[in-house]
Amino acid sequence: PEAYAEAARVIVEDWGFRCLKLHVSMGTGLEPTSDVDRIEAAFAAVRRGAGPEVEVAVDLLNPHPVMGMQLISSLTPHQPLFIEEPGPVERVDVLADIARNSQIPIAGGERWMGKWIFYDALSKNALSVLQPDLCHAGGITEVRLLAGMAESYYAAIAPHNPLGPISLAAGLQLAGAIPNFLCQEQVHL
């Protein structure tokens, strides 16, 4: 955990980031509860290292839904900005069940194409934060339409971006044009 805390401190102090996201990995089956404890300790360390003024989210990378709910329970006292993909993203109904039992906003959608799957998730209250990838979800125009739809469900937009500077520039253009922008993912320093 101390390495996580130090990394968060350096990223915030040296790079000036105001929001961080911790990526953690579990299997897709039932896992030992020690994994939940390990992830909670890592998140708490990042939160501590980043400082009280910096938001911290966590990406759970599609664990078994029961493990996702255990992680939500253990992370709730640490107040993550959101929890990304706490269950199988192919199952909007499962995400909706998880969201109903969570006090933390649930995020997802980075691999979804077009607005209709997002509509399904919104109409079932499965997501509070939509993470469309502009390069996969239909481009700026389609994601702008999606943002308007999301606004009517009180959902925020946090565009996904592992694809580089052109995708980042498109996401930043979108951010300036929508009222429900939350944060922009950026993985290439």
C-alpha positions in Angstrom: 0.0 0.0 0.0 2.8 2.5 0.7 4.0 2.2 -2.9 0.4 3.1 -4.0 0.3 6.1 -1.7 3.7 7.3 -3.0 2.7 6.9 -6.6 -0.6 8.8 -6.0 1.3 11.6 -4.3 3.8 11.9 -7.2 1.1 11.9 -9.8 -0.8 14.7 -8.0 2.2 16.8 -7.1 4.3 16.4 -10.2 1.6 16.1 -12.9 -1.2 18.1 -11.3 -3.9 15.6 -11.7 -7.1 16.3 -9.7 -8.7 12.9 -10.3 -7.1 9.4 -10.2 -8.4 6.0 -11.0 -7.1 2.8 -9.5 -7.3 -0.3 -11.7 -7.6 -3.5 -9.8 -7.9 -7.0 -11.1 -9.8 -10.0 -9.8 -10.8 -13.1 -11.6 -14.3 -13.6 -12.9 -15.2 -16.2 -10.3 -15.5 -16.2 -6.5 -12.2 -15.1 -5.1 -10.7 -15.2 -1.6 -11.8 -12.5 0.7 -8.2 -11.6 1.2 -8.4 -10.1 -2.4 -11.1 -7.8 -1.2 -8.9 -6.7 1.8 -5.9 -6.2 -0.5 -7.9 -4.0 -2.9 -9.4 -2.0 0.0 -5.9 -1.4 1.4 -4.6 -0.3 -2.0 -7.5 2.1 -2.5 -7.2 3.6 0.9 -3.5 4.1 0.2 -4.2 5.9 -3.1 -6.8 8.1 -1.4 -4.3 9.0 1.4 -1.4 9.7 -1.0 -3.6 11.8 -3.4 -4.8 14.0 -0.6 -8.3 15.2 0.4 -8.8 17.5 -2.5 -8.3 14.8 -5.2 -11.1 12.5 -6.4 -10.3 8.8 -6.7 -12.3 6.3 -8.6 -11.7 2.6 -9.0 -12.0 0.2 -12.0 -12.8 -3.3 -10.8 -12.6 -4.8 -14.4 -15.6 -7.1 -14.3 -15.4 -9.3 -11.3 -18.0 -11.9 -10.3 -21.1 -9.8 -9.2 -20.9 -11.1 -5.6 -17.2 -10.0 -5.4 -18.2 -6.7 -6.9 -20.8 -6.2 -4.2 -18.2 -7.2 -1.5 -15.8 -4.6 -2.9 -18.4 -1.9 -3.0 -19.2 -2.6 0.6 -15.6 -2.5 1.7 -14.8 0.7 -0.4 -17.9 2.7 0.6 -16.2 4.2 3.7 -13.4 5.6 1.5 -16.0 7.4 -0.8 -14.7 6.6 -4.3 -15.9 9.1 -7.0 -17.3 6.0 -8.8 -16.8 2.3 -9.1 -16.3 1.1 -12.7 -17.5 -2.2 -13.9 -18.3 -4.0 -10.6 -19.8 -6.9 -12.6 -20.2 -8.3 -16.1 -20.8 -5.3 -18.4 -22.6 -7.6 -20.9 -25.4 -8.0 -18.3 -27.2 -4.7 -17.8 -29.6 -6.4 -15.5 -26.8 -7.5 -13.2 -25.3 -4.0 -13.1 -28.7 -2.7 -12.2 -29.0 -5.1 -9.3 -25.6 -4.0 -8.1 -26.4 -0.3 -8.5 -29.6 -0.7 -6.5 -27.5 -1.9 -3.5 -24.7 0.7 -3.8 -24.2 4.0 -2.2 -21.4 4.7 -4.7 -22.0 5.7 -8.3 -21.6 2.9 -10.7 -19.7 3.5 -14.0 -19.3 1.6 -17.2 -19.7 1.5 -21.0 -16.2 1.8 -22.4 -16.8 -1.2 -24.7 -20.4 -0.4 -25.7 -21.3 0.7 -29.2 -24.0 3.2 -30.0 -26.6 4.9 -27.8 -29.1 2.0 -27.4 -27.1 -0.1 -25.0 -26.5 3.0 -22.9 -30.3 3.8 -23.0 -30.9 0.3 -21.7 -28.5 0.8 -18.8 -30.0 4.3 -18.0 -33.6 3.1 -18.2 -32.7 0.3 -15.7 -30.8 2.7 -13.4 -27.7 0.5 -13.9 -25.2 3.4 -14.3 -24.7 6.8 -12.8 -21.5 7.5 -14.8 -21.4 6.6 -18.5 -17.9 6.0 -20.0 -18.4 5.9 -23.8 -15.3 5.6 -25.9 -15.7 8.2 -28.7 -13.7 5.9 -31.1 -16.1 3.0 -30.5 -19.4 4.5 -29.4 -20.1 6.4 -32.6 -18.0 9.5 -32.5 -18.6 13.0 -31.2 -22.1 13.4 -32.6 -23.4 10.1 -31.2 -21.8 10.6 -27.8 -23.2 14.1 -27.7 -26.7 12.6 -28.2 -25.9 10.1 -25.5 -24.8 12.8 -23.1 -28.2 14.5 -23.6 -30.0 11.3 -22.9 -27.8 10.7 -19.9 -28.5 14.2 -18.5 -32.2 13.3 -18.4 -31.4 10.4 -16.1 -29.0 12.6 -13.9 -26.0 10.6 -15.2 -22.6 12.0 -15.8 -20.2 11.5 -18.7 -16.6 10.4 -18.2 -15.3 9.6 -21.7 -13.0 6.5 -21.9 -9.7 7.1 -23.7 -6.8 4.7 -23.9 -6.2 5.5 -27.6 -4.0 8.5 -27.5 -4.0 12.3 -28.2 -6.6 12.5 -31.0 -9.1 10.6 -28.9 -8.2 12.8 -26.0 -8.7 16.0 -28.0 -12.1 14.8 -29.2 -13.1 14.0 -25.6 -12.1 17.4 -24.4 -14.2 19.0 -27.2 -17.1 17.0 -26.0 -16.4 18.0 -22.4 -16.8 21.6 -23.4 -20.2 21.0 -25.0 -22.1 19.1 -22.4 -23.4 20.1 -19.0 -22.9 16.6 -17.4 -19.2 16.1 -18.0 -17.5 14.6 -15.0 -13.9 13.8 -16.0 -11.7 12.8 -18.9 -9.7 9.6 -18.9 -6.1 10.0 -19.9 -3.7 7.1 -19.7 -0.7 8.3 -21.8 1.5 10.8 -20.0 
